[in-house]
Amino acid sequence: MAHEKYIPRLYGRQQDKPLKPRQARLMESLLPRIAVPDPAAGPVDLKALFPQAEEYQLEVGFGGGEHLAWQAAHHPKTGFIGAEPFINGVGKLLSAVDDDGLDNVRIHFGDARPLIEALPDASLARIYVLHPDPWPKKRHHKRRMISPWFFTEAARLIRPGGALRVASDIRDYIRWTLMHARNAPDFEWTAERAADWRVRPDDWPQTRYEAKSIREGRTPCYLVFRRK
Ligand SMILES: C[S@@+](CC[C@H](N)C(=O)[O-])C[C@H]1O[C@@H](n2cnc3c(N)ncnc32)[C@H](O)[C@@H]1O
């Protein structure tokens, strides 16, 4: 199935309510300082983006940024790139970066897919895709982030021994992800027992979306794929 790259329609809205005044100020003052250069301008130079970092990780669709901010605070020598087209989410992550003085976060405000294509081969230790938009209707499946295109790009980007982490509370999306992972020869699913995908690892903080989903009675799954 062809992947509709750069499809302009994203799932849901790109803004829910006006930004808080502080977030609006940070969009003007902080975002330009920590934004990833436009991927249309050419390959992303990670060393230039993070002069101090020892390795790099990417979160696709960071939502409110809770997970990314936690990882960045706990791994100060890792450079974290977050991609998110939802302006309220970017505003929230900017507040966390400012509050916690995180100097190892860079933001791509927009669709992750052009960014993914502009990142260098074997440059990432990890990619996170946490609760990607479900696109439940069959005719929209081609818009899902997890796709053959995504696994090919993830295999190109993640260095051997690195990992792809995917979470979802939607059974069909988990099945979909495992099906595509089975067809991705460069990845192996690390789970050996049910607890490995049922229990959130300690170094995997809960996102806002996940907390809501548990409150509403759904059960998240945590998938870890190792780059061979
Ligand atoms: C269901 S939310 C989950 C957010 C967050 N990961 C969490 O767990 O709370 C899915 C997120 O993916 C983002 N998203 C959708 N399409 C995207 C794309 N092409 N590139 C980057 N982010 C995308 C949405 O804006 C939304 O914030």
Ligand as a Chemical Component Dictionary entry (heavy atoms), coordinates in Angstrom:
data_LIG
# 
_chem_comp.id                   LIG 
_chem_comp.type                 NON-POLYMER 
_chem_comp.pdbx_formal_charge   0 
_chem_comp.three_letter_code    LIG 
# 
loop_
_chem_comp_atom.comp_id 
_chem_comp_atom.atom_id 
_chem_comp_atom.alt_atom_id 
_chem_comp_atom.type_symbol 
_chem_comp_atom.charge 
_chem_comp_atom.model_Cartn_x 
_chem_comp_atom.model_Cartn_y 
_chem_comp_atom.model_Cartn_z 
_chem_comp_atom.pdbx_ordinal 
LIG C1  C1  C 0  -2.834 10.690 20.058 1  
LIG S1  S1  S 1  -1.665 11.957 20.110 2  
LIG C2  C2  C 0  -0.429 11.311 21.214 3  
LIG C3  C3  C 0  0.498  12.380 21.709 4  
LIG C4  C4  C 0  1.606  11.918 22.641 5  
LIG N1  N1  N 0  2.546  11.052 21.969 6  
LIG C5  C5  C 0  1.031  11.234 23.860 7  
LIG O1  O1  O 0  1.175  10.011 23.984 8  
LIG O2  O2  O -1 0.427  11.951 24.705 9  
LIG C6  C6  C 0  -0.840 11.820 18.533 10 
LIG C7  C7  C 0  0.086  12.990 18.250 11 
LIG O3  O3  O 0  0.754  12.789 17.004 12 
LIG C8  C8  C 0  0.841  14.035 16.356 13 
LIG N2  N2  N 0  1.022  13.805 14.911 14 
LIG C9  C9  C 0  0.095  13.423 14.017 15 
LIG N3  N3  N 0  0.618  13.328 12.799 16 
LIG C10 C10 C 0  1.912  13.670 12.925 17 
LIG C11 C11 C 0  2.986  13.792 11.995 18 
LIG N4  N4  N 0  2.828  13.541 10.700 19 
LIG N5  N5  N 0  4.204  14.172 12.471 20 
LIG C12 C12 C 0  4.377  14.431 13.783 21 
LIG N6  N6  N 0  3.394  14.337 14.703 22 
LIG C13 C13 C 0  2.192  13.958 14.277 23 
LIG C14 C14 C 0  -0.464 14.716 16.696 24 
LIG O4  O4  O 0  -0.443 16.123 16.515 25 
LIG C15 C15 C 0  -0.656 14.320 18.157 26 
LIG O5  O5  O 0  -0.057 15.237 19.034 27 
# 
loop_
_chem_comp_bond.comp_id 
_chem_comp_bond.atom_id_1 
_chem_comp_bond.atom_id_2 
_chem_comp_bond.value_order 
_chem_comp_bond.pdbx_ordinal 
LIG C1  S1  SING 1  
LIG S1  C2  SING 2  
LIG S1  C6  SING 3  
LIG C2  C3  SING 4  
LIG C3  C4  SING 5  
LIG C4  N1  SING 6  
LIG C4  C5  SING 7  
LIG C5  O1  DOUB 8  
LIG C5  O2  SING 9  
LIG C6  C7  SING 10 
LIG C7  O3  SING 11 
LIG C7  C15 SING 12 
LIG O3  C8  SING 13 
LIG C8  N2  SING 14 
LIG C8  C14 SING 15 
LIG N2  C9  SING 16 
LIG N2  C13 SING 17 
LIG C9  N3  DOUB 18 
LIG N3  C10 SING 19 
LIG C10 C11 SING 20 
LIG C10 C13 DOUB 21 
LIG C11 N4  SING 22 
LIG C11 N5  DOUB 23 
LIG N5  C12 SING 24 
LIG C12 N6  DOUB 25 
LIG N6  C13 SING 26 
LIG C14 O4  SING 27 
LIG C14 C15 SING 28 
LIG C15 O5  SING 29 
# 
